[in-house]
Amino acid sequence: MKEISISFILNNMNEENNYEDDIWKTCLDEKGKRYKRKDISTALKKLTILGFLKKNKISSTDKYYNKIHYSNPEDYVGFVNNLIFTNESKIKGSLKKLKDRKVFVDISKDINSYKLSKHTRIYYEKLLESFSNITEISSSILLVKETSTNEKFKKQLAVCDKEIKETLEQINQEIMMDRKASEIILLKRQFSGRIPNPGYLKL
């Protein structure tokens, strides 16, 4: 999966009234080429969920984004904690449903050919989605922490990131438990491929 820098996107935006098409035109990759429109759209959606942007919808096809600045660091910490709690709840729910199920009935080289039962596939995909979300929350926290000069704020963010790490460790223990070697290799590949570098988003 490709990645894009959170700072890169934000630095290519004005404070207000950023239309998606304008952002797509100004955000060029390291080779000076434009990203795919869907990649920019995905990044903007994720930055909105992560609390960096606010989407303003004018019509079904016309919308723009404004940057969000938190005058009180406590507001951002509260927002992040709610986001973590929401995704932890989804993860725990999915793990509970998967606990007594064999995640993979057949193993092959192609992930699309895994013969998962209908309900198992739904819960597994929810788990993967929530896992991606929480790793990107961690990525964004690390970026904010790195760019802040407020020591109390940085300590609060470190606590948030520690909680995420504990959640990820829980996922690793529960999903890998009693799996065959071939399943473990595949599962690790599935999950590790969704972890972005600090300050980045997966596209």
For each residue, the residues with C-beta under 8 A, 3 or more apart:
1: 193 194 202 203
2: 39 202 203
3: 196 197 200 201 202 203
4: 8 9 35 39 43 200 201 203
5: 8 9 199 200
6: 9 10 47 52 139 140 143 199 200 201
7: 10 11 143 199
8: 4 5 11 12 27
9: 4 5 6 12 13 23 27 40 43 44 47
10: 6 7 13 47 52 67
11: 7 8
12: 8 9 23 26 27
13: 9 10 18 23 65 67
14: 17 18
15: 66 67
16: 66 67
17: 14 64 66
18: 13 14 22 23 64 65 66 67
19: 22 23 62 63 64 65
20: 23 24 37 40 41 44 63 64 65
21: 24 25
22: 18 19 25 26
23: 9 12 13 18 19 20 26 27 40 44 65
24: 20 21 27 34 35 37 40
25: 21 22 34
26: 12 22 23
27: 8 9 12 23 24 34 35 40
28: 31 32 33 34 35
29: 32 33 34 35
30:
31: 28
32: 28 29
33: 28 29
34: 24 25 27 28 29
35: 4 24 27 28 29 39 40 203
36: 39 40
37: 20 24 40 41
38: 41 42
39: 2 4 35 36 42 43 203
40: 9 20 23 24 27 35 36 37 43 44
41: 20 37 38 44 45
42: 38 39 45 46 201 203
43: 4 9 39 40 46 47 201 203
44: 9 20 23 40 41 47 48 53 55 65
45: 41 42 48 49
46: 42 43 49 50 136 201
47: 6 9 10 43 44 50 52 53 65 201
48: 44 45 51 52 53 54 55 65
49: 45 46 83 133
50: 46 47 83 136 137 140
51: 48 68 76 79 80 83 140
52: 6 10 47 48 67 68 140
53: 44 47 48 65 66 67 68
54: 48 65 66 67 68
55: 44 48 63 64 65
56: 63 64 65 66
57: 62 63
58: 62 63 64
59: 62 63
60:
61:
62: 19 57 58 59
63: 19 20 55 56 57 58 59
64: 17 18 19 20 55 56 58
65: 13 18 19 20 23 44 47 48 53 54 55 56
66: 15 16 17 18 53 54 56
67: 10 13 15 16 18 52 53 54
68: 51 52 53 54
69:
70: 73 75 76 79
71: 75
72: 75 76
73: 70 76 77 148 150 152 153 156
74: 77 78
75: 70 71 72 78 79
76: 51 70 72 73 79 80 144 153
77: 73 74 80 81 153 156 157 160
78: 74 75 81 82
79: 51 70 75 76 82 83
80: 51 76 77 83 84 137 141 157 160
81: 77 78 84 85 160
82: 78 79 85 86
83: 49 50 51 79 80 86 87 133 137
84: 80 81 87 88 134 137 160 163 164 167
85: 81 82 88 89
86: 82 83 89 90
87: 83 84 90 91 130 133 134 137
88: 84 85 91 92 134 167
89: 85 86 92 93
90: 86 87 93 94 126 129 130
91: 87 88 94 95 127 130 131 134 167 171
92: 88 89 95 96
93: 89 90 96 97 126
94: 90 91 97 98 123 124 126 127 130
95: 91 92 98 99 127 170 171 174 175
96: 92 93 99
97: 93 94 101 119 123
98: 94 95 101 103 120 123 124 127 175
99: 95 96 174
100:
101: 97 98 117 119 120 123
102: 105 120
103: 98 116 120 124 175 179 183 187
104: 107 114 116 183 186
105: 102 114 115 116 117
106: 113 114 115
107: 104 114 180 182 183 186
108: 113 114
109:
110: 113
111: 114 186 190
112:
113: 106 108 110
114: 104 105 106 107 108 111
115: 105 106
116: 103 104 105 120 121 124
117: 101 105 120 121
118: 121 122
119: 97 101 122 123
120: 98 101 102 103 116 117 123 124
121: 116 117 118 124 125
122: 118 119 125 126
123: 94 97 98 101 119 120 126 127
124: 94 98 103 116 120 121 127 128
125: 121 122 128 129
126: 90 93 94 122 123 129 130
127: 91 94 95 98 123 124 130 131 171 175
128: 124 125 131 132 190 191 194
129: 90 125 126 132 133
130: 87 90 91 94 126 127 133 134
131: 91 127 128 134 135 168 171 191 194
132: 128 129 135 136 194 202
133: 49 83 87 129 130 136 137
134: 84 87 88 91 130 131 137 138 164 167 168
135: 131 132 138 139 164 168 194 195 196
136: 46 50 132 133 139 140 196 201 202
137: 50 80 83 84 87 133 134 140 141 164
138: 134 135 141 142 161 164 165 198
139: 6 135 136 142 143 196 197 198 199 200 201
140: 6 50 51 52 136 137 143 144 199
141: 80 137 138 144 145 157 160 161 164
142: 138 139 145 146 161 198 199
143: 6 7 139 140 146 147 198 199
144: 76 140 141 147 148 157
145: 141 142 148 154 157 158 161
146: 142 143 198 199
147: 143 144
148: 73 144 145 153 154 157
149:
150: 73 153 154
151: 154 155
152: 73 155 156
153: 73 76 77 148 150 156 157
154: 145 148 150 151 157 158
155: 151 152 158 159
156: 73 77 152 153 159 160
157: 77 80 141 144 145 148 153 154 160 161
158: 145 154 155 161 162
159: 155 156 162 163
160: 77 80 81 84 141 156 157 163 164
161: 138 141 142 145 157 158 164 165
162: 158 159 165 166
163: 84 159 160 166 167
164: 84 134 135 137 138 141 160 161 167 168
165: 138 161 162 168 169
166: 162 163 169 170
167: 84 88 91 134 163 164 170 171
168: 131 134 135 164 165 171 172
169: 165 166 172 173
170: 95 166 167 173 174
171: 91 95 127 131 167 168 174 175 191
172: 168 169 175 176 191
173: 169 170 176 177
174: 95 99 170 171 177
175: 95 98 103 127 171 172 179 187 191
176: 172 173 179 184 187 188
177: 173 174
178:
179: 103 175 176 183 184 187
180: 107 183 184
181: 184 185
182: 107 185 186
183: 103 104 107 179 180 186 187
184: 176 179 180 181 187 188
185: 181 182 188 189
186: 104 107 111 182 183 189 190
187: 103 175 176 179 183 184 190 191
188: 176 184 185 191 192
189: 185 186 192 193
190: 111 128 186 187 193 194
191: 128 131 171 172 175 187 188 194 195
192: 188 189 195
193: 1 189 190
194: 1 128 131 132 135 190 191 202
195: 135 191 192
196: 3 135 136 139 200 201 202
197: 3 139 200
198: 138 139 142 143 146
199: 5 6 7 139 140 142 143 146
200: 3 4 5 6 139 196 197
201: 3 4 6 42 43 46 47 136 139 196
202: 1 2 3 132 136 194 196
203: 1 2 3 4 35 39 42 43
